[in-house]
Structures are given as structure tokens and as C-alpha cells.
């Protein structure tokens, strides 16, 4: 979501689920952009739950956590099962997407 966009129209409190499990590297601008955006959305975000089994993402989140107010909880989970449980706890009818993209109608 672009930095200028707001979550103010979303129902509150908002939990943002991020599956970053396929991430291999983080561009150098990402930590600052993530911190800026999350900080600007703190009034709308209650919690961020991220699936990040690789080492780079948890480090990024630790950096972001140190800059945020305590009102936004950030959890970094390292197993897909934990992530699925966290999503299902908030979204009762959630079904994980297929791992492989298919063209509509195929």
C-alpha cells in the first residue's frame, strides 16, 4: 500500500497479516519505508502478524518495533501453522490461498 494511503476507512481495530515467507532479501529502503508507513497508521493498526521464517525479516521487525508506540503489537511467526492459527483466530472463514497461481478459469 503506498505511503500516502490511509487505513482510516477500515473497520477498527485492524490486524494486518503479512506472509513474507518467500522473501529472500530486503532492499535497503524497505526498513525506513515500513517504519514510516506503520507509524503513520498506528491509530488504525492494533496488530501486525507476519510469517517470516527467514532471518532478515525478524531483524527488520525488531528495528520497527523499537520505533513504535506500544499500541501496535507486532508478532513475527516462523511456522506456516502458527500463522494459519493466528489468521483463523481473527477470520473464522479464512482459507489459505493455493501456493501456485492459476489463470482464472483454468
C-alpha positions as CSV (number, residue, x, y, z in Angstrom):
1,X,0.0,0.0,0.0
2,X,1.5,3.4,-1.0
3,X,2.8,5.6,1.9
4,X,0.1,8.2,1.2
5,X,-2.8,5.7,1.6
6,X,-4.6,5.6,4.9
7,X,-6.4,2.7,6.7
8,X,-8.7,5.2,8.3
9,X,-11.8,3.9,6.3
10,X,-11.2,0.3,7.5
11,X,-13.1,-1.1,10.5
12,X,-11.2,-0.8,13.8
13,X,-9.2,-2.3,15.3
14,X,-7.3,-3.6,12.3
15,X,-5.0,-6.6,12.3
16,X,-2.7,-6.8,9.3
17,X,-1.5,-10.2,8.3
18,X,1.7,-10.4,6.1
19,X,3.0,-13.5,4.6
20,X,6.7,-12.8,3.9
21,X,7.8,-16.4,3.8
22,X,9.1,-16.2,0.2
23,X,11.2,-13.1,0.9
24,X,14.9,-13.8,0.4
25,X,16.4,-10.3,0.7
26,X,15.2,-6.8,1.8
27,X,16.0,-3.7,-0.2
28,X,17.9,-1.1,1.8
29,X,14.9,1.4,1.6
30,X,12.4,-1.1,3.0
31,X,13.0,-0.7,6.7
32,X,12.6,3.1,6.6
33,X,9.5,2.9,4.3
34,X,7.9,0.2,6.5
35,X,8.6,2.2,9.7
36,X,7.2,5.4,8.2
37,X,4.0,3.7,6.9
38,X,3.3,1.7,10.0
39,X,4.0,4.7,12.3
40,X,1.6,6.8,10.2
41,X,-1.1,4.1,10.5
42,X,-0.8,3.4,14.2
43,X,-4.2,4.8,15.1
44,X,-5.7,2.2,12.7
45,X,-3.5,-0.8,13.4
46,X,-3.9,-2.8,16.5
47,X,-1.7,-5.7,15.5
48,X,0.7,-6.8,12.7
49,X,1.2,-10.6,12.3
50,X,3.9,-11.7,9.9
51,X,5.0,-15.0,8.7
52,X,8.8,-14.7,8.2
53,X,10.8,-17.9,8.6
54,X,14.0,-16.2,7.2
55,X,16.4,-14.2,9.3
56,X,16.2,-10.8,7.5
57,X,12.5,-10.1,8.3
58,X,12.6,-10.6,12.0
59,X,15.6,-8.2,12.2
60,X,13.6,-5.6,10.2
61,X,10.6,-6.1,12.6
62,X,12.9,-5.6,15.6
63,X,14.0,-2.3,14.2
64,X,10.4,-1.2,13.5
65,X,9.2,-2.3,17.0
66,X,11.8,-0.1,18.7
67,X,10.3,2.9,17.0
68,X,6.6,2.3,17.5
69,X,4.3,3.1,20.4
70,X,3.1,0.1,22.5
71,X,-0.4,0.5,21.0
72,X,0.6,-1.6,17.9
73,X,1.6,-5.2,18.6
74,X,3.9,-6.9,16.1
75,X,4.3,-10.6,16.1
76,X,6.8,-12.5,13.8
77,X,5.9,-16.1,13.4
78,X,8.2,-18.6,11.8
79,X,5.9,-21.5,11.0
80,X,3.1,-21.5,8.5
81,X,1.0,-23.5,11.0
82,X,1.3,-20.7,13.6
83,X,0.5,-18.1,11.0
84,X,-2.6,-20.0,9.9
85,X,-3.8,-20.4,13.5
86,X,-3.3,-16.6,14.1
87,X,-5.3,-15.8,11.0
88,X,-8.1,-18.3,11.8
89,X,-8.4,-16.8,15.3
90,X,-9.4,-13.5,13.7
91,X,-11.0,-14.6,10.5
92,X,-13.2,-17.6,11.1
93,X,-13.9,-18.5,7.4
94,X,-10.3,-17.9,6.2
95,X,-8.9,-20.5,3.8
96,X,-5.2,-20.3,2.7
97,X,-4.6,-19.5,-0.9
98,X,-3.1,-22.1,-3.2
99,X,0.6,-21.8,-3.4
100,X,0.5,-21.9,-7.1
101,X,-1.1,-19.1,-9.2
102,X,-3.6,-20.2,-11.8
103,X,-5.2,-18.1,-14.5
104,X,-8.9,-17.7,-13.9
105,X,-11.0,-20.4,-15.5
106,X,-8.1,-22.9,-15.8
